[in-house]
Amino acid sequence: MSTLAPVSKTRSFSTVFLIEMWERFGFYGMQALIVYYMVQRLGFPDTKANLTWSAATALIYVAPAIGGWVGDKVLGTRRTMLTGAVILGIGYALMAMPTENVWALFGALSVIVVGNGLFKPNAGNLVRKIYEGDDSKIDSAFTIYYMAVNLGSMVSMLLTPKIKDYVNATYGNHFGWHAAFGACAIGLLIGLSNYALMHKAMQHIGSEPDERPVNIRYLFLVLAAAVLLAVGAAVVLNYEEVARIFVYAAGVVLLGIFIYLIIKSHRSERAGLIAALVLVAQTIFFFIFYQQMSTSLALFALRNVDWNQTLFGAHLFTWSPGQYQALNPIWIFLLSPVLAWIYTSAGKSGKDLSIAAKFVMGFAVVTLGFFIYGVAGKFAIDGKTSSWVMIWGYGFYSLGELLVSGLGLAMIARYVPARMGGFMMGAYFVAVGISMYLGGMVANIASVPGGITDPLKTLPIYTALFNKLGYAAILCTLIALAVLPLMKKLSAEHSSNAK
């Protein structure tokens, strides 16, 4: 259990918070534009753009399964996180190169895959190590940590579409996309510089390899493996069938790992691992909804939303289509402190809801969000719906995200034994990756056939999908509600064994 004084914990947490914020600035700034870039600049059909990006995000989330092990056993949690941040910066810099070559895109995305794999699980695991042993503090810390993700993404999703529009208007359509991607690389540079200034706060936090001098041989082997993985990822992105097989295989492996660990674990650890498996399964369903933001909802914003924001008939401002994704982090940024305060207060009074109960509430409000999108046609004029539909739809969805995804890492921290913490953080992201690809397949239900540009024809294609997702969210809510008694029993057994 950690023996750090509260002030030291706060400073250590702030250090991780800030590098995570800038890393997410880079990732989400790129995400705001990537599907538009493929459709508008590279000429991809909707189906190819959705599946290419979904395969990339699947790999981006699957890769941490390896990165968590590297952090735990090879380089150390801190060093692996920093190595990943450097590689991510290189990936965004490659995106900034002024070329429309498809293999250049796949290569840059593959470098980003590898960098995220090394960064993501280890940043989360450092937060776990700072607050290890205090469940209510872990929930609160991971909620605020999730706010770091959304603070970085909020700024970049508002900024990069405007950079793209301004540079395209000033210097021609060739350069705007790459200037925006270049801003993502600058974000990583700022994050690394900030960490260098605050690194002393992290010297006592990490895994066992962090306490030893850097093993140059291990570092070389990790970097060589990173190159090979990047090449393999580029191949997966180029061949749709390979991507599909890879994602399905990852699902089988993930389930097999959980079953193996449950069977082989000590009896006192088994209840916690089973609880984690149930919640990971629910997380997979949730992220299918999540992936719609950068696929079907992004294209809906491009084709069927009036970008002029009004209030009582008065014009306020005009959005760029990519900026609508920023509504998600804006809402989460506003709601995170409130939920963190509620969790901490409830924990002090002994009335804290279980993570499983929060999952039920999360799916319920996601249901409302997608039905708001689904009724967009009722408010449309000439096939264009009001921006307020997007604002309130994102609001309900984002509250659901905080209740489910925002506590996903806290769930691993609470139920999984510390000795396998980094690896299981990675396994959680494998589940998210599987969801991302499945989400792209779902988004293709609303794929608009080539040549159709009339908003009156595209609107019902999208609203039909959103209504179906609303009904699917109702089903997920009922399933999460049905397993609550089981989760209560498992949590009680886990708590009893942990004492």
KOLGU-965510 format. One record per residue (C-alpha): residue number from 1; residue in one letter; x, y, z. Coordinates in steps of 0.5 Angstrom, whole numbers. Layout:
# KOLGU-965510
+-----+------+-------+-------+-------+
:  nr : rest :     x :     y :     z :
+-----+------+-------+-------+-------+
: NUM :    a :     X :     Y :     Z :
...
+-----+------+-------+-------+-------+
This chain:
# KOLGU-965510
+-----+------+-------+-------+-------+
:  nr : rest :     x :     y :     z :
+-----+------+-------+-------+-------+
:   1 :    m :     0 :     0 :     0 :
:   2 :    s :     2 :     7 :    -2 :
:   3 :    t :     6 :    11 :     4 :
:   4 :    l :     6 :    18 :     0 :
:   5 :    a :     4 :    24 :     4 :
:   6 :    p :    -3 :    27 :     1 :
:   7 :    v :     1 :    33 :    -2 :
:   8 :    s :     6 :    28 :    -5 :
:   9 :    k :     0 :    24 :    -8 :
:  10 :    t :    -3 :    30 :   -11 :
:  11 :    r :     3 :    33 :   -14 :
:  12 :    s :     5 :    26 :   -17 :
:  13 :    f :    -2 :    25 :   -20 :
:  14 :    s :    -2 :    32 :   -23 :
:  15 :    t :     4 :    30 :   -27 :
:  16 :    v :     1 :    24 :   -30 :
:  17 :    f :    -6 :    28 :   -31 :
:  18 :    l :    -2 :    33 :   -35 :
:  19 :    i :     2 :    28 :   -40 :
:  20 :    e :    -4 :    25 :   -41 :
:  21 :    m :    -8 :    31 :   -42 :
:  22 :    w :    -3 :    33 :   -48 :
:  23 :    e :    -3 :    26 :   -51 :
:  24 :    r :   -10 :    26 :   -51 :
:  25 :    f :   -10 :    33 :   -55 :
:  26 :    g :    -6 :    29 :   -60 :
:  27 :    f :   -10 :    23 :   -61 :
:  28 :    y :   -17 :    27 :   -61 :
:  29 :    g :   -15 :    33 :   -65 :
:  30 :    m :   -13 :    27 :   -70 :
:  31 :    q :   -19 :    23 :   -69 :
:  32 :    a :   -24 :    30 :   -70 :
:  33 :    l :   -21 :    30 :   -78 :
:  34 :    i :   -19 :    23 :   -80 :
:  35 :    v :   -26 :    20 :   -83 :
:  36 :    y :   -27 :    27 :   -86 :
:  37 :    y :   -20 :    26 :   -89 :
:  38 :    m :   -21 :    20 :   -92 :
:  39 :    v :   -28 :    21 :   -95 :
:  40 :    q :   -26 :    28 :   -97 :
:  41 :    r :   -19 :    28 :   -99 :
:  42 :    l :   -17 :    21 :  -100 :
:  43 :    g :   -24 :    19 :  -104 :
:  44 :    f :   -25 :    13 :   -99 :
:  45 :    p :   -33 :    11 :   -99 :
:  46 :    d :   -36 :    11 :   -93 :
:  47 :    t :   -35 :     4 :   -91 :
:  48 :    k :   -28 :     4 :   -93 :
:  49 :    a :   -27 :    10 :   -88 :
:  50 :    n :   -31 :     7 :   -83 :
:  51 :    l :   -28 :     1 :   -83 :
:  52 :    t :   -21 :     3 :   -84 :
:  53 :    w :   -21 :     8 :   -78 :
:  54 :    s :   -25 :     3 :   -74 :
:  55 :    a :   -19 :    -2 :   -75 :
:  56 :    a :   -14 :     3 :   -73 :
:  57 :    t :   -18 :     5 :   -67 :
:  58 :    a :   -18 :    -3 :   -65 :
:  59 :    l :   -11 :    -4 :   -66 :
:  60 :    i :   -10 :     3 :   -62 :
:  61 :    y :   -13 :     0 :   -56 :
:  62 :    v :   -11 :    -8 :   -57 :
:  63 :    a :    -4 :    -6 :   -57 :
:  64 :    p :    -4 :    -4 :   -49 :
:  65 :    a :    -4 :   -11 :   -48 :
:  66 :    i :     3 :   -12 :   -50 :
:  67 :    g :     5 :    -5 :   -47 :
:  68 :    g :     2 :    -6 :   -40 :
:  69 :    w :     7 :   -13 :   -40 :
:  70 :    v :    13 :    -9 :   -42 :
:  71 :    g :    12 :    -3 :   -37 :
:  72 :    d :    11 :    -9 :   -31 :
:  73 :    k :    17 :   -13 :   -33 :
:  74 :    v :    22 :   -10 :   -38 :
:  75 :    l :    23 :    -3 :   -38 :
:  76 :    g :    19 :     0 :   -32 :
:  77 :    t :    12 :     3 :   -32 :
:  78 :    r :    15 :    10 :   -32 :
:  79 :    r :    20 :     9 :   -38 :
:  80 :    t :    15 :     5 :   -42 :
:  81 :    m :    10 :    11 :   -42 :
:  82 :    l :    15 :    16 :   -44 :
:  83 :    t :    17 :    12 :   -49 :
:  84 :    g :    10 :    11 :   -52 :
:  85 :    a :     9 :    19 :   -52 :
:  86 :    v :    16 :    20 :   -56 :
:  87 :    i :    13 :    15 :   -61 :
:  88 :    l :     6 :    18 :   -61 :
:  89 :    g :     9 :    25 :   -63 :
:  90 :    i :    13 :    21 :   -69 :
:  91 :    g :     7 :    18 :   -71 :
:  92 :    y :     3 :    25 :   -71 :
:  93 :    a :     9 :    28 :   -75 :
:  94 :    l :     8 :    23 :   -80 :
:  95 :    m :     1 :    25 :   -81 :
:  96 :    a :     3 :    32 :   -82 :
:  97 :    m :     7 :    30 :   -88 :
:  98 :    p :     4 :    33 :   -94 :
:  99 :    t :     2 :    27 :   -98 :
: 100 :    e :    -4 :    24 :  -100 :
: 101 :    n :    -1 :    17 :  -101 :
: 102 :    v :    -5 :    12 :   -98 :
: 103 :    w :     1 :     8 :   -95 :
: 104 :    a :     3 :    14 :   -92 :
: 105 :    l :    -3 :    14 :   -88 :
: 106 :    f :    -3 :     7 :   -86 :
: 107 :    g :     4 :     8 :   -84 :
: 108 :    a :     3 :    14 :   -79 :
: 109 :    l :    -3 :    10 :   -76 :
: 110 :    s :     1 :     4 :   -75 :
: 111 :    v :     6 :     8 :   -71 :
: 112 :    i :     1 :    11 :   -67 :
: 113 :    v :    -2 :     4 :   -65 :
: 114 :    v :     5 :     2 :   -63 :
: 115 :    g :     6 :     9 :   -59 :
: 116 :    n :    -1 :     8 :   -56 :
: 117 :    g :     0 :     1 :   -54 :
: 118 :    l :     6 :     3 :   -50 :
: 119 :    f :     3 :    10 :   -47 :
: 120 :    k :    -4 :     8 :   -45 :
: 121 :    p :    -4 :     2 :   -40 :
: 122 :    n :     2 :     5 :   -36 :
: 123 :    a :     0 :    12 :   -35 :
: 124 :    g :    -7 :     9 :   -32 :
: 125 :    n :    -3 :     4 :   -28 :
: 126 :    l :     1 :    10 :   -25 :
: 127 :    v :    -5 :    13 :   -23 :
: 128 :    r :    -7 :     6 :   -19 :
: 129 :    k :     0 :     6 :   -16 :
: 130 :    i :    -1 :    13 :   -13 :
: 131 :    y :    -8 :    11 :   -10 :
: 132 :    e :    -7 :     4 :    -9 :
: 133 :    g :   -11 :     1 :    -3 :
: 134 :    d :   -16 :     7 :    -2 :
: 135 :    d :   -22 :     5 :    -7 :
: 136 :    s :   -26 :    11 :    -6 :
: 137 :    k :   -20 :    15 :    -8 :
: 138 :    i :   -19 :    11 :   -14 :
: 139 :    d :   -26 :    12 :   -16 :
: 140 :    s :   -25 :    20 :   -15 :
: 141 :    a :   -18 :    20 :   -18 :
: 142 :    f :   -20 :    16 :   -24 :
: 143 :    t :   -26 :    20 :   -26 :
: 144 :    i :   -21 :    27 :   -25 :
: 145 :    y :   -16 :    23 :   -29 :
: 146 :    y :   -22 :    22 :   -35 :
: 147 :    m :   -23 :    29 :   -34 :
: 148 :    a :   -15 :    30 :   -37 :
: 149 :    v :   -17 :    26 :   -43 :
: 150 :    n :   -23 :    30 :   -44 :
: 151 :    l :   -20 :    37 :   -43 :
: 152 :    g :   -14 :    35 :   -48 :
: 153 :    s :   -19 :    33 :   -53 :
: 154 :    m :   -24 :    38 :   -52 :
: 155 :    v :   -19 :    44 :   -54 :
: 156 :    s :   -16 :    40 :   -60 :
: 157 :    m :   -23 :    38 :   -63 :
: 158 :    l :   -24 :    45 :   -63 :
: 159 :    l :   -18 :    47 :   -65 :
: 160 :    t :   -16 :    42 :   -71 :
: 161 :    p :   -22 :    43 :   -75 :
: 162 :    k :   -21 :    51 :   -75 :
: 163 :    i :   -13 :    50 :   -77 :
: 164 :    k :   -15 :    46 :   -83 :
: 165 :    d :   -21 :    50 :   -85 :
: 166 :    y :   -16 :    57 :   -84 :
: 167 :    v :   -10 :    54 :   -88 :
: 168 :    n :   -14 :    51 :   -93 :
: 169 :    a :   -17 :    57 :   -95 :
: 170 :    t :   -11 :    61 :   -94 :
: 171 :    y :    -6 :    56 :   -98 :
: 172 :    g :   -10 :    51 :  -101 :
: 173 :    n :   -14 :    45 :  -100 :
: 174 :    h :    -7 :    41 :  -100 :
: 175 :    f :    -4 :    43 :   -93 :
: 176 :    g :   -10 :    45 :   -88 :
: 177 :    w :   -11 :    37 :   -86 :
: 178 :    h :    -3 :    36 :   -85 :
: 179 :    a :    -2 :    43 :   -81 :
: 180 :    a :    -8 :    40 :   -77 :
: 181 :    f :    -4 :    34 :   -76 :
: 182 :    g :     2 :    38 :   -74 :
: 183 :    a :    -1 :    41 :   -68 :
: 184 :    c :    -3 :    34 :   -65 :
: 185 :    a :     5 :    33 :   -66 :
: 186 :    i :     6 :    39 :   -62 :
: 187 :    g :     2 :    37 :   -57 :
: 188 :    l :     6 :    31 :   -55 :
: 189 :    l :    12 :    36 :   -55 :
: 190 :    i :     9 :    40 :   -50 :
: 191 :    g :     7 :    34 :   -46 :
: 192 :    l :    14 :    31 :   -45 :
: 193 :    s :    17 :    38 :   -44 :
: 194 :    n :    12 :    39 :   -38 :
: 195 :    y :    14 :    32 :   -35 :
: 196 :    a :    21 :    33 :   -36 :
: 197 :    l :    20 :    39 :   -31 :
: 198 :    m :    16 :    35 :   -26 :
: 199 :    h :    19 :    29 :   -26 :
: 200 :    k :    22 :    29 :   -19 :
: 201 :    a :    15 :    28 :   -17 :
: 202 :    m :    14 :    21 :   -20 :
: 203 :    q :    21 :    18 :   -18 :
: 204 :    h :    18 :    14 :   -13 :
: 205 :    i :    12 :    11 :   -17 :
: 206 :    g :    13 :     6 :   -22 :
: 207 :    s :    14 :    -2 :   -23 :
: 208 :    e :    20 :    -6 :   -20 :
: 209 :    p :    24 :    -5 :   -27 :
: 210 :    d :    24 :     3 :   -26 :
: 211 :    e :    28 :     2 :   -20 :
: 212 :    r :    34 :    -1 :   -24 :
: 213 :    p :    38 :     3 :   -29 :
: 214 :    v :    36 :     2 :   -36 :
: 215 :    n :    37 :    -4 :   -39 :
: 216 :    i :    40 :    -2 :   -46 :
: 217 :    r :    39 :    -9 :   -49 :
: 218 :    y :    32 :    -9 :   -47 :
: 219 :    l :    31 :    -2 :   -49 :
: 220 :    f :    33 :    -4 :   -56 :
: 221 :    l :    29 :   -11 :   -56 :
: 222 :    v :    23 :    -7 :   -55 :
: 223 :    l :    24 :    -2 :   -60 :
: 224 :    a :    26 :    -7 :   -65 :
: 225 :    a :    19 :   -10 :   -64 :
: 226 :    a :    16 :    -4 :   -64 :
: 227 :    v :    18 :    -3 :   -71 :
: 228 :    l :    16 :   -10 :   -73 :
: 229 :    l :     9 :    -9 :   -70 :
: 230 :    a :     8 :    -2 :   -74 :
: 231 :    v :     9 :    -6 :   -80 :
: 232 :    g :     4 :   -11 :   -78 :
: 233 :    a :    -1 :    -6 :   -76 :
: 234 :    a :     0 :    -3 :   -83 :
: 235 :    v :    -2 :    -9 :   -87 :
: 236 :    v :    -8 :   -10 :   -82 :
: 237 :    l :   -10 :    -3 :   -84 :
: 238 :    n :   -10 :    -5 :   -91 :
: 239 :    y :   -13 :   -11 :   -92 :
: 240 :    e :   -20 :   -11 :   -89 :
: 241 :    e :   -21 :   -19 :   -88 :
: 242 :    v :   -14 :   -19 :   -84 :
: 243 :    a :   -17 :   -14 :   -80 :
: 244 :    r :   -23 :   -17 :   -78 :
: 245 :    i :   -20 :   -24 :   -77 :
: 246 :    f :   -15 :   -20 :   -72 :
: 247 :    v :   -20 :   -17 :   -68 :
: 248 :    y :   -24 :   -24 :   -67 :
: 249 :    a :   -18 :   -27 :   -65 :
: 250 :    a :   -17 :   -22 :   -60 :
: 251 :    g :   -23 :   -23 :   -57 :
: 252 :    v :   -22 :   -31 :   -57 :
: 253 :    v :   -15 :   -29 :   -54 :
: 254 :    l :   -18 :   -24 :   -49 :
: 255 :    l :   -24 :   -29 :   -46 :
: 256 :    g :   -18 :   -35 :   -46 :
: 257 :    i :   -14 :   -31 :   -42 :
: 258 :    f :   -19 :   -29 :   -37 :
: 259 :    i :   -21 :   -36 :   -36 :
: 260 :    y :   -14 :   -38 :   -35 :
: 261 :    l :   -13 :   -33 :   -30 :
: 262 :    i :   -19 :   -35 :   -26 :
: 263 :    i :   -18 :   -42 :   -26 :
: 264 :    k :   -10 :   -41 :   -24 :
: 265 :    s :   -11 :   -35 :   -19 :
: 266 :    h :   -11 :   -36 :   -12 :
: 267 :    r :   -18 :   -37 :    -9 :
: 268 :    s :   -18 :   -31 :    -5 :
: 269 :    e :   -17 :   -27 :   -12 :
: 270 :    r :   -22 :   -31 :   -16 :
: 271 :    a :   -29 :   -27 :   -14 :
: 272 :    g :   -25 :   -20 :   -16 :
: 273 :    l :   -23 :   -23 :   -23 :
: 274 :    i :   -30 :   -26 :   -25 :
: 275 :    a :   -33 :   -19 :   -23 :
: 276 :    a :   -28 :   -16 :   -28 :
: 277 :    l :   -30 :   -20 :   -33 :
: 278 :    v :   -37 :   -19 :   -33 :
: 279 :    l :   -36 :   -11 :   -33 :
: 280 :    v :   -31 :   -12 :   -39 :
: 281 :    a :   -36 :   -15 :   -43 :
: 282 :    q :   -41 :   -10 :   -41 :
: 283 :    t :   -35 :    -5 :   -43 :
: 284 :    i :   -35 :    -8 :   -50 :
: 285 :    f :   -42 :    -7 :   -51 :
: 286 :    f :   -41 :     1 :   -49 :
: 287 :    f :   -36 :     2 :   -54 :
: 288 :    i :   -40 :     0 :   -60 :
: 289 :    f :   -44 :     6 :   -58 :
: 290 :    y :   -38 :    10 :   -57 :
: 291 :    q :   -35 :     9 :   -64 :
: 292 :    q :   -41 :    12 :   -67 :
: 293 :    m :   -38 :    19 :   -65 :
: 294 :    s :   -32 :    19 :   -70 :
: 295 :    t :   -36 :    15 :   -75 :
: 296 :    s :   -44 :    15 :   -76 :
: 297 :    l :   -45 :    21 :   -72 :
: 298 :    a :   -39 :    25 :   -75 :
: 299 :    l :   -41 :    24 :   -82 :
: 300 :    f :   -48 :    26 :   -80 :
: 301 :    a :   -46 :    32 :   -77 :
: 302 :    l :   -42 :    33 :   -84 :
: 303 :    r :   -49 :    32 :   -88 :
: 304 :    n :   -55 :    33 :   -84 :
: 305 :    v :   -53 :    38 :   -79 :
: 306 :    d :   -54 :    46 :   -79 :
: 307 :    w :   -48 :    48 :   -77 :
: 308 :    n :   -50 :    55 :   -75 :
: 309 :    q :   -52 :    55 :   -68 :
: 310 :    t :   -58 :    59 :   -66 :
: 311 :    l :   -61 :    61 :   -59 :
: 312 :    f :   -68 :    64 :   -60 :
: 313 :    g :   -67 :    65 :   -67 :
: 314 :    a :   -61 :    69 :   -66 :
: 315 :    h :   -54 :    67 :   -69 :
: 316 :    l :   -49 :    65 :   -64 :
: 317 :    f :   -43 :    62 :   -68 :
: 318 :    t :   -42 :    57 :   -74 :
: 319 :    w :   -39 :    50 :   -72 :
: 320 :    s :   -34 :    46 :   -77 :
: 321 :    p :   -37 :    39 :   -77 :
: 322 :    g :   -31 :    36 :   -74 :
: 323 :    q :   -32 :    41 :   -68 :
: 324 :    y :   -38 :    37 :   -66 :
: 325 :    q :   -34 :    31 :   -63 :
: 326 :    a :   -32 :    37 :   -58 :
: 327 :    l :   -39 :    37 :   -55 :
: 328 :    n :   -37 :    30 :   -52 :
: 329 :    p :   -31 :    32 :   -48 :
: 330 :    i :   -34 :    39 :   -46 :
: 331 :    w :   -40 :    35 :   -43 :
: 332 :    i :   -35 :    31 :   -39 :
: 333 :    f :   -31 :    36 :   -37 :
: 334 :    l :   -37 :    40 :   -34 :
: 335 :    l :   -40 :    33 :   -31 :
: 336 :    s :   -33 :    30 :   -28 :
: 337 :    p :   -32 :    34 :   -22 :
: 338 :    v :   -39 :    34 :   -20 :
: 339 :    l :   -39 :    26 :   -20 :
: 340 :    a :   -32 :    26 :   -17 :
: 341 :    w :   -35 :    30 :   -11 :
: 342 :    i :   -41 :    25 :   -11 :
: 343 :    y :   -37 :    19 :   -11 :
: 344 :    t :   -32 :    22 :    -5 :
: 345 :    s :   -38 :    24 :    -1 :
: 346 :    a :   -42 :    18 :    -2 :
: 347 :    g :   -36 :    14 :     0 :
: 348 :    k :   -35 :    18 :     6 :
: 349 :    s :   -42 :    16 :     8 :
: 350 :    g :   -42 :     9 :     6 :
: 351 :    k :   -47 :    10 :     1 :
: 352 :    d :   -43 :     9 :    -5 :
: 353 :    l :   -46 :     6 :   -11 :
: 354 :    s :   -43 :     0 :   -14 :
: 355 :    i :   -39 :     0 :   -20 :
: 356 :    a :   -44 :    -5 :   -23 :
: 357 :    a :   -50 :     0 :   -21 :
: 358 :    k :   -46 :     6 :   -24 :
: 359 :    f :   -46 :     2 :   -31 :
: 360 :    v :   -54 :     1 :   -31 :
: 361 :    m :   -55 :     8 :   -30 :
: 362 :    g :   -50 :     9 :   -35 :
: 363 :    f :   -53 :     5 :   -41 :
: 364 :    a :   -60 :     8 :   -39 :
: 365 :    v :   -58 :    15 :   -40 :
: 366 :    v :   -54 :    13 :   -47 :
: 367 :    t :   -61 :    10 :   -49 :
: 368 :    l :   -64 :    17 :   -48 :
: 369 :    g :   -58 :    20 :   -52 :
: 370 :    f :   -59 :    16 :   -58 :
: 371 :    f :   -66 :    17 :   -58 :
: 372 :    i :   -65 :    24 :   -59 :
: 373 :    y :   -61 :    23 :   -65 :
: 374 :    g :   -66 :    19 :   -67 :
: 375 :    v :   -72 :    24 :   -67 :
: 376 :    a :   -67 :    29 :   -71 :
: 377 :    g :   -71 :    29 :   -77 :
: 378 :    k :   -77 :    32 :   -73 :
: 379 :    f :   -73 :    38 :   -73 :
: 380 :    a :   -70 :    38 :   -79 :
: 381 :    i :   -71 :    43 :   -85 :
: 382 :    d :   -69 :    41 :   -92 :
: 383 :    g :   -66 :    35 :   -89 :
: 384 :    k :   -61 :    39 :   -84 :
: 385 :    t :   -63 :    39 :   -76 :
: 386 :    s :   -61 :    44 :   -71 :
: 387 :    s :   -54 :    44 :   -67 :
: 388 :    w :   -58 :    43 :   -61 :
: 389 :    v :   -60 :    36 :   -63 :
: 390 :    m :   -53 :    34 :   -63 :
: 391 :    i :   -51 :    38 :   -56 :
: 392 :    w :   -57 :    35 :   -52 :
: 393 :    g :   -55 :    28 :   -55 :
: 394 :    y :   -48 :    29 :   -53 :
: 395 :    g :   -50 :    31 :   -46 :
: 396 :    f :   -54 :    25 :   -45 :
: 397 :    y :   -49 :    20 :   -48 :
: 398 :    s :   -43 :    24 :   -44 :
: 399 :    l :   -46 :    23 :   -38 :
: 400 :    g :   -47 :    15 :   -39 :
: 401 :    e :   -40 :    15 :   -42 :
: 402 :    l :   -37 :    18 :   -35 :
: 403 :    l :   -41 :    12 :   -31 :
: 404 :    v :   -39 :     7 :   -35 :
: 405 :    s :   -32 :     8 :   -39 :
: 406 :    g :   -30 :    13 :   -34 :
: 407 :    l :   -30 :     8 :   -29 :
: 408 :    g :   -27 :     2 :   -33 :
: 409 :    l :   -20 :     3 :   -31 :
: 410 :    a :   -22 :     4 :   -24 :
: 411 :    m :   -26 :    -3 :   -24 :
: 412 :    i :   -19 :    -6 :   -26 :
: 413 :    a :   -16 :    -2 :   -20 :
: 414 :    r :   -21 :    -5 :   -15 :
: 415 :    y :   -22 :   -12 :   -17 :
: 416 :    v :   -15 :   -14 :   -20 :
: 417 :    p :    -9 :   -16 :   -16 :
: 418 :    a :    -4 :   -11 :   -16 :
: 419 :    r :     1 :   -16 :   -19 :
: 420 :    m :    -2 :   -17 :   -25 :
: 421 :    g :    -5 :   -10 :   -26 :
: 422 :    g :    -1 :    -7 :   -32 :
: 423 :    f :    -3 :   -13 :   -36 :
: 424 :    m :   -10 :   -13 :   -34 :
: 425 :    m :   -10 :    -6 :   -36 :
: 426 :    g :    -8 :    -8 :   -43 :
: 427 :    a :   -13 :   -13 :   -43 :
: 428 :    y :   -19 :    -8 :   -41 :
: 429 :    f :   -16 :    -4 :   -47 :
: 430 :    v :   -16 :   -10 :   -52 :
: 431 :    a :   -24 :   -11 :   -50 :
: 432 :    v :   -25 :    -3 :   -52 :
: 433 :    g :   -21 :    -5 :   -59 :
: 434 :    i :   -26 :   -10 :   -60 :
: 435 :    s :   -31 :    -6 :   -59 :
: 436 :    m :   -28 :     0 :   -64 :
: 437 :    y :   -28 :    -5 :   -70 :
: 438 :    l :   -35 :    -8 :   -68 :
: 439 :    g :   -37 :     0 :   -68 :
: 440 :    g :   -35 :     1 :   -75 :
: 441 :    m :   -39 :    -5 :   -77 :
: 442 :    v :   -45 :    -2 :   -74 :
: 443 :    a :   -44 :     5 :   -77 :
: 444 :    n :   -44 :     2 :   -84 :
: 445 :    i :   -51 :     0 :   -83 :
: 446 :    a :   -52 :     8 :   -84 :
: 447 :    s :   -47 :     8 :   -90 :
: 448 :    v :   -49 :    13 :   -95 :
: 449 :    p :   -48 :    10 :  -102 :
: 450 :    g :   -44 :    14 :  -107 :
: 451 :    g :   -47 :    19 :  -111 :
: 452 :    i :   -52 :    21 :  -106 :
: 453 :    t :   -51 :    28 :  -103 :
: 454 :    d :   -59 :    30 :  -102 :
: 455 :    p :   -59 :    31 :   -94 :
: 456 :    l :   -67 :    29 :   -95 :
: 457 :    k :   -64 :    22 :   -97 :
: 458 :    t :   -59 :    22 :   -92 :
: 459 :    l :   -63 :    24 :   -86 :
: 460 :    p :   -67 :    18 :   -86 :
: 461 :    i :   -61 :    13 :   -87 :
: 462 :    y :   -58 :    16 :   -80 :
: 463 :    t :   -64 :    17 :   -76 :
: 464 :    a :   -66 :     9 :   -77 :
: 465 :    l :   -59 :     7 :   -74 :
: 466 :    f :   -59 :    12 :   -68 :
: 467 :    n :   -66 :     9 :   -66 :
: 468 :    k :   -64 :     2 :   -67 :
: 469 :    l :   -58 :     4 :   -62 :
: 470 :    g :   -63 :     7 :   -58 :
: 471 :    y :   -67 :     0 :   -57 :
: 472 :    a :   -60 :    -4 :   -57 :
: 473 :    a :   -58 :     1 :   -51 :
: 474 :    i :   -65 :    -1 :   -47 :
: 475 :    l :   -63 :    -8 :   -48 :
: 476 :    c :   -56 :    -7 :   -45 :
: 477 :    t :   -59 :    -3 :   -39 :
: 478 :    l :   -64 :    -9 :   -38 :
: 479 :    i :   -58 :   -14 :   -38 :
: 480 :    a :   -53 :   -10 :   -33 :
: 481 :    l :   -59 :    -9 :   -29 :
: 482 :    a :   -60 :   -17 :   -29 :
: 483 :    v :   -53 :   -18 :   -27 :
: 484 :    l :   -53 :   -14 :   -21 :
: 485 :    p :   -55 :   -19 :   -16 :
: 486 :    l :   -49 :   -23 :   -18 :
: 487 :    m :   -44 :   -17 :   -18 :
: 488 :    k :   -46 :   -15 :   -11 :
: 489 :    k :   -45 :   -22 :    -9 :
: 490 :    l :   -38 :   -22 :   -12 :
: 491 :    s :   -36 :   -16 :   -10 :
: 492 :    a :   -38 :   -18 :    -2 :
: 493 :    e :   -33 :   -24 :    -3 :
: 494 :    h :   -28 :   -20 :    -6 :
: 495 :    s :   -28 :   -15 :    -1 :
: 496 :    s :   -28 :   -20 :     5 :
: 497 :    n :   -22 :   -24 :     2 :
: 498 :    a :   -18 :   -17 :     1 :
: 499 :    k :   -18 :   -16 :     8 :
+-----+------+-------+-------+-------+
